[in-house]
Structure formats: structure tokens, C-alpha cells
């Protein structure tokens, strides 16, 4: 067994299997576990997926939303225990892997066409 196989074997129990297939351009709602004064609650964060990085246990997605006129981006580690659930609200049809150009756009220019082909 080489080093990569050993690392994969150690990571295997921590990888989530119930995640939906997330594509770039999708609008998703991420349930983030937040701890406040000893209590735990799930706070939803809804936005557009503008990037995916890495693979396996280190896979991350960058989600962008506009809140009170200011663009806010959060990077989520997909297999983290802090992520309670992920729900796809709307499928997006885009032609590139990274949507960083949305940072320079305002209002209706940030719209993404909807995709209906995949479930």
C-alpha cells in the first residue's frame, strides 16, 4: 500500500455520501451549524456557487450572495461536520468552471440562465 491509498483509507469514514451533485452556477442553500452560548442551531446561507476546488475530503465550494448591497462570499468545506445540509434551490446553466467575473457585475447583470435538463 502506497501513501495515497493509506491517506484515502483514513479519510474514507469522514467523507459524506448524502451530498447532492453540485454544479457551478447552481443556487444552493447551505445549512451551517452555529454554536451560540452553549446551544447549536442551523443557519441557512443561500447563494450561487461560483467555484469548486480540490477533491476528496478537501473539496470546497465558494458560494456568493449579495447581502444589503454588498457581495459576500463564503468558502465551505463540503465534508465538514459544520455543514448540516445542502439543498439545491435552482440549477444554473453556465459555460465556465469559475464564475469570478460575477464579482464585477451588479444587479440584473449577475443573473444566470436556468437549466432544466438534470434533476
C-alpha positions in Angstrom: 0.0 0.0 0.0 1.4 3.4 -1.0 1.0 6.6 0.8 -2.1 7.8 -1.2 -4.0 4.6 -0.5 -3.3 4.9 3.2 -4.5 8.5 3.3 -7.7 7.6 1.4 -8.3 4.7 3.8 -8.0 7.1 6.8 -10.3 9.8 5.2 -13.0 7.3 4.0 -15.2 7.3 7.1 -15.4 11.1 7.2 -16.5 11.6 3.6 -20.2 12.4 3.3 -22.2 10.3 0.9 -25.6 12.2 1.1 -24.4 15.3 -0.7 -26.3 16.4 -3.9 -24.4 16.8 -7.2 -23.4 20.5 -7.1 -22.5 22.3 -10.4 -21.1 25.7 -10.9 -23.9 28.3 -11.3 -26.3 26.5 -9.1 -28.1 28.4 -6.4 -27.9 26.4 -3.2 -29.0 26.7 0.4 -26.3 25.5 2.9 -27.3 24.8 6.4 -24.4 25.9 8.6 -24.2 24.7 12.2 -23.6 27.7 14.6 -22.8 27.5 18.3 -24.2 30.3 20.4 -24.0 30.3 24.2 -23.9 26.5 24.5 -26.8 26.0 22.1 -26.4 24.8 18.5 -28.6 26.0 15.6 -28.6 25.6 11.8 -28.3 28.9 9.9 -29.1 28.8 6.2 -26.8 30.6 3.7 -28.2 30.8 0.2 -26.2 31.9 -2.8 -24.7 31.0 -6.2 -21.8 28.5 -6.5 -19.0 30.4 -8.2 -16.2 27.9 -7.7 -15.2 24.3 -6.7 -11.8 23.3 -5.6 -9.8 20.1 -4.8 -11.4 16.7 -4.4 -11.9 14.0 -1.8 -12.2 15.2 1.8 -10.6 18.6 1.0 -13.3 19.6 -1.6 -14.6 23.1 -1.2 -17.2 25.3 -2.8 -17.3 29.1 -2.9 -20.8 30.5 -2.5 -21.6 34.1 -3.4 -24.6 36.2 -2.4 -25.4 39.9 -2.2 -26.5 41.0 1.2 -27.6 44.6 1.8 -25.9 45.7 -1.4 -22.6 44.1 -0.6 -21.3 40.9 -2.2 -20.4 38.3 0.4 -18.5 35.1 -0.5 -18.1 32.1 1.8 -15.9 29.1 1.2 -17.5 25.8 2.6 -15.6 22.6 3.2 -18.1 20.1 1.8 -17.3 17.2 4.1 -17.1 19.3 7.3 -19.2 18.4 10.3 -20.2 22.2 10.4 -22.3 21.7 7.2 -25.7 20.3 8.3 -27.3 20.0 4.9 -27.1 21.3 1.3 -30.2 21.9 -0.8 -30.2 22.9 -4.4 -32.7 25.7 -5.0 -32.1 26.3 -8.7 -29.9 24.8 -11.4 -27.7 27.3 -13.4 -26.5 27.0 -17.0 -23.0 28.3 -17.3 -20.1 27.7 -19.7 -17.1 28.0 -17.5 -15.7 26.4 -14.4 -15.1 29.6 -12.3 -17.6 32.5 -12.2 -15.3 35.1 -10.7 -16.5 37.6 -13.3 -19.7 37.9 -11.2 -17.7 40.0 -8.7 -17.5 42.9 -11.2 -21.2 42.8 -12.0 -24.2 44.5 -10.3 -27.9 43.9 -10.3 -29.5 42.1 -13.3 -26.1 41.6 -14.9 -25.4 38.9 -12.3 -28.3 36.7 -13.5 -27.6 33.1 -14.6 -29.8 31.2 -17.0 -31.7 28.3 -15.5 -31.0 24.7 -16.6 -33.8 22.1 -16.7 -32.0 19.1 -18.1 -30.7 17.5 -14.9 -32.7 16.7 -11.8 
